[in-house]
Amino acid sequence: MPDFGVLYIVSTPIGNLEDITLRALRILKDSSLIAAEDTRQTKKLLNHYKIPTPQMSYFEHNRFKRIPQIINHLNSGKDIAVVTDAGTPGISDPAYKLIRAVIEAGCRVEAIPGASASITALSASGLPSDRFIFEGFLPSKKGRKSKLERLSTIEATIIFFESPKRIIKTLNDILEYIGDRPAVIARELTKMHEEMIRGKVSDLLSYFTERTPRGEFVIMIGKDDPNVFF
């Protein structure tokens, strides 16, 4: 009987294609299959580095079909690399459900570290990074207010993801329920139009009220600390 294959959790660039490790490239080349959130998006990376490994799609709505297929593949002794559209799989991403199922099936999971939008943004934000909480995307409706009210009591930098369509609403809600704290928004990280906007929440709200929001956003809210100024 062959040994079980390994499920590799491979971090990929969040924008700039140079932001990938040599180890990640080797794993993508050596794996028998790549499970990708969007095979079209991942194909751009594979073509750039001339990696011929075949892909299969794995995302939230096909996971019930794909998870047994991936586990059978691992049970046959073949390695699989999992990638998301950008960054680290499993972080605010449906890959964690696959990872959990593979662990429960007794197969090995190994992380190949690399880019992460939340950590990249935090490292350059100027906000305290000794303690932080990552919340991913806020609920669109139900539970949104109560979550923000709970977060208002936390003594840590709070990190959210947000889309351009909801950035104004989210900043308004943060201002109402968390307060006018020091804040930073990172936009289009590692890409040509990368931007870091610093100020209080009200300043950022004014900034994006006057400009059309574009790109993907990381919102970071600092502690209510008078010693933090922008």
Backbone torsions as a table, in degrees:
resi	resn	phi	psi	omega
1	MET	NA	135.3	179.3
2	PRO	-74.1	155.3	172.2
3	ASP	-64.6	156.0	174.9
4	PHE	-65.6	148.4	173.0
5	GLY	-76.1	170.8	-179.5
6	VAL	-108.4	137.0	171.9
7	LEU	-93.2	111.6	-179.5
8	TYR	-94.8	128.4	177.3
9	ILE	-97.2	102.7	-168.2
10	VAL	-105.2	118.6	175.4
11	SER	-77.9	136.1	-179.4
12	THR	-123.9	167.0	-175.2
13	PRO	-58.9	147.1	175.9
14	ILE	-92.4	-2.3	179.2
15	GLY	-174.6	-71.7	-179.4
16	ASN	-72.4	120.9	-175.3
17	LEU	-66.7	-13.0	176.8
18	GLU	-75.9	-13.5	-176.6
19	ASP	-85.7	63.4	176.5
20	ILE	-143.1	144.2	-175.7
21	THR	-83.4	158.1	175.4
22	LEU	-61.5	-36.8	178.6
23	ARG	-65.1	-41.7	178.8
24	ALA	-60.7	-42.7	178.8
25	LEU	-62.4	-41.0	179.6
26	ARG	-64.9	-43.4	-180.0
27	ILE	-64.0	-40.9	178.2
28	LEU	-63.2	-36.1	178.7
29	LYS	-72.7	-40.2	-172.1
30	ASP	-84.5	-20.5	-179.8
31	SER	-67.9	151.9	179.6
32	SER	-79.9	-18.7	-176.1
33	LEU	-157.4	146.6	174.2
34	ILE	-115.3	122.7	174.5
35	ALA	-93.9	112.8	-171.2
36	ALA	-118.1	142.1	176.6
37	GLU	-61.8	-43.2	177.2
38	ASP	-137.1	105.9	-174.4
39	THR	-63.3	-28.4	178.6
40	ARG	-67.8	-40.9	179.1
41	GLN	-67.6	-45.3	-179.1
42	THR	-66.9	-30.3	179.2
43	LYS	-59.0	-33.8	178.2
44	LYS	-62.0	-42.9	178.0
45	LEU	-66.7	-45.7	-178.5
46	LEU	-63.3	-41.0	178.5
47	ASN	-65.1	-39.4	-179.1
48	HIS	-60.0	-39.2	-177.5
49	TYR	-102.9	11.2	176.2
50	LYS	55.0	50.6	179.3
51	ILE	-104.0	117.5	-173.6
52	PRO	-90.5	2.0	-175.0
53	THR	-55.9	131.9	179.5
54	PRO	-68.5	155.9	-179.4
55	GLN	-117.2	156.8	164.4
56	MET	-133.6	151.0	179.8
57	SER	-81.6	141.0	170.6
58	TYR	-141.6	116.0	178.5
59	PHE	-149.8	179.2	-171.1
60	GLU	-54.0	-41.9	-170.3
61	HIS	-88.6	-6.4	174.9
62	ASN	-118.0	12.6	-173.0
63	ARG	-64.9	-32.9	-178.7
64	PHE	-65.5	-30.8	176.2
65	LYS	-81.2	-42.1	-171.7
66	ARG	-76.6	-36.1	-175.2
67	ILE	-58.6	-47.9	177.1
68	PRO	-61.6	-37.4	178.7
69	GLN	-63.1	-42.2	-179.4
70	ILE	-67.3	-42.0	179.0
71	ILE	-64.5	-40.5	176.1
72	ASN	-60.8	-39.7	178.2
73	HIS	-62.4	-44.7	178.6
74	LEU	-65.8	-38.9	179.6
75	ASN	-64.2	-22.2	178.0
76	SER	-85.1	2.4	176.4
77	GLY	92.6	11.9	-177.4
78	LYS	-103.6	138.5	-180.0
79	ASP	-83.3	145.9	177.2
80	ILE	-128.6	136.6	173.5
81	ALA	-102.8	134.1	177.4
82	VAL	-108.8	131.3	177.1
83	VAL	-132.6	151.4	170.7
84	THR	-103.1	-179.9	-179.0
85	ASP	-59.5	-37.7	-179.3
86	ALA	-162.0	138.3	176.5
87	GLY	90.5	-149.4	-171.8
88	THR	-99.6	120.2	178.2
89	PRO	-60.1	146.3	176.9
90	GLY	91.1	-12.2	179.1
91	ILE	-98.7	107.0	-173.3
92	SER	52.7	49.0	-168.0
93	ASP	-157.2	143.0	-175.5
94	PRO	-68.1	-6.0	178.9
95	ALA	-60.9	-23.2	-178.2
96	TYR	-64.1	-28.9	178.9
97	LYS	-69.6	-37.4	174.5
98	LEU	-66.0	-45.3	-178.8
99	ILE	-58.1	-45.6	-179.3
100	ARG	-62.4	-42.4	-179.3
101	ALA	-65.5	-38.7	-180.0
102	VAL	-67.2	-40.1	177.1
103	ILE	-62.4	-44.4	179.8
104	GLU	-63.7	-27.7	178.6
105	ALA	-80.1	-4.0	176.4
106	GLY	88.1	11.9	178.8
107	CYS	-94.0	161.3	-176.6
108	ARG	-87.2	140.5	175.9
109	VAL	-121.0	132.7	-178.3
110	GLU	-134.1	130.5	-179.2
111	ALA	-91.1	135.8	174.2
112	ILE	-110.1	98.5	-169.2
113	PRO	-69.0	158.0	179.5
114	GLY	178.9	-142.6	-171.9
115	ALA	-65.7	143.2	173.4
116	SER	-146.5	123.0	-175.3
117	ALA	-60.5	-41.0	-176.8
118	SER	-64.9	-44.3	-178.9
119	ILE	-72.5	-38.5	177.0
120	THR	-59.1	-46.4	-179.9
121	ALA	-64.8	-46.0	-177.8
122	LEU	-61.6	-39.6	-175.5
123	SER	-63.1	-27.3	-178.4
124	ALA	-107.4	5.9	-172.0
125	SER	-75.4	-34.3	-171.9
126	GLY	87.0	-1.0	175.6
127	LEU	-87.5	156.4	178.7
128	PRO	-56.2	133.3	-177.6
129	SER	-119.6	8.8	178.8
130	ASP	-71.1	-25.0	175.5
131	ARG	-147.1	126.6	178.9
132	PHE	-147.4	159.2	177.9
133	ILE	-130.1	132.1	-179.8
134	PHE	-102.6	123.9	-175.9
135	GLU	-110.9	-1.2	-178.9
136	GLY	61.5	-140.6	177.4
137	PHE	-88.3	135.5	175.0
138	LEU	-68.2	152.4	172.7
139	PRO	-57.5	142.8	-178.3
140	SER	-70.9	-34.1	-178.7
141	LYS	-138.9	-79.9	-173.4
142	LYS	-62.3	126.1	177.0
143	GLY	86.0	-2.6	-176.9
144	ARG	-65.6	-51.5	-178.2
145	LYS	-61.2	-48.1	-177.0
146	SER	-64.1	-36.5	178.3
147	LYS	-65.4	-45.3	179.5
148	LEU	-64.0	-38.4	177.6
149	GLU	-63.8	-39.5	176.8
150	ARG	-65.4	-41.1	-178.6
151	LEU	-66.7	-24.7	-178.1
152	SER	-64.6	-18.3	-178.2
153	THR	-95.2	-2.7	-175.5
154	ILE	-86.6	130.3	179.0
155	GLU	-90.6	72.4	-178.3
156	ALA	-162.7	161.1	171.7
157	THR	-72.6	132.2	-176.6
158	ILE	-107.7	131.8	-176.1
159	ILE	-118.1	129.9	176.4
160	PHE	-124.9	155.1	162.4
161	PHE	-99.5	150.1	175.8
162	GLU	-154.4	154.5	178.6
163	SER	-97.2	161.1	179.2
164	PRO	-63.0	-28.0	-178.7
165	LYS	-69.6	-26.8	-174.2
166	ARG	-114.2	3.6	-173.6
167	ILE	-62.0	-40.7	-179.1
168	ILE	-65.1	-47.3	179.1
169	LYS	-60.4	-43.8	-177.7
170	THR	-65.3	-42.7	177.9
171	LEU	-63.9	-39.3	175.7
172	ASN	-60.4	-43.6	-179.3
173	ASP	-68.5	-39.3	176.7
174	ILE	-61.7	-43.9	179.0
175	LEU	-60.0	-41.5	-177.1
176	GLU	-72.4	-43.2	-169.5
177	TYR	-101.7	-23.9	177.9
178	ILE	-106.4	-37.8	176.1
179	GLY	118.2	175.8	-176.5
180	ASP	-88.8	73.2	-174.5
181	ARG	-95.6	167.0	170.7
182	PRO	-58.8	138.3	-175.1
183	ALA	-150.9	156.1	176.8
184	VAL	-138.1	137.4	171.3
185	ILE	-116.8	127.2	174.1
186	ALA	-103.9	130.5	-176.2
187	ARG	-126.2	133.8	175.3
188	GLU	55.2	49.5	-177.2
189	LEU	-56.5	135.4	177.8
190	THR	68.5	2.3	-179.2
191	LYS	-98.4	177.3	-175.1
192	MET	-59.2	-37.4	-175.4
193	HIS	-103.9	31.3	177.9
194	GLU	-55.1	140.3	-177.5
195	GLU	-149.1	138.7	172.9
196	MET	-120.1	119.1	-179.5
197	ILE	-111.3	123.8	-176.2
198	ARG	-118.6	147.2	177.7
199	GLY	162.9	-159.4	169.8
200	LYS	-88.7	167.1	-178.6
201	VAL	-56.3	-40.6	179.8
202	SER	-63.8	-34.9	177.6
203	ASP	-65.3	-42.8	-179.0
204	LEU	-68.1	-36.4	176.7
205	LEU	-62.8	-43.4	177.4
206	SER	-63.0	-40.5	-178.0
207	TYR	-59.3	-47.8	-175.9
208	PHE	-85.1	-13.7	171.6
209	THR	-70.7	-32.0	-178.3
210	GLU	-88.8	-11.0	-177.9
211	ARG	-129.8	151.0	177.0
212	THR	-75.3	117.3	-179.7
213	PRO	-65.5	132.3	178.1
214	ARG	-137.2	148.6	174.9
215	GLY	92.7	-171.2	178.1
216	GLU	-103.9	143.1	-170.9
217	PHE	-119.0	143.2	165.0
218	VAL	-116.2	120.5	179.2
219	ILE	-102.6	130.2	177.9
220	MET	-125.2	125.0	-178.2
221	ILE	-112.7	121.5	-179.2
222	GLY	-81.8	172.8	175.2
223	LYS	-67.5	158.9	176.9
224	ASP	-76.6	79.2	-170.6
225	ASP	-124.2	117.1	-179.4
226	PRO	-66.2	-12.3	-179.5
227	ASN	-86.3	-6.2	178.3
228	VAL	-101.2	115.4	-178.8
229	PHE	-126.8	149.8	171.2
230	PHE	-130.9	NA	NA
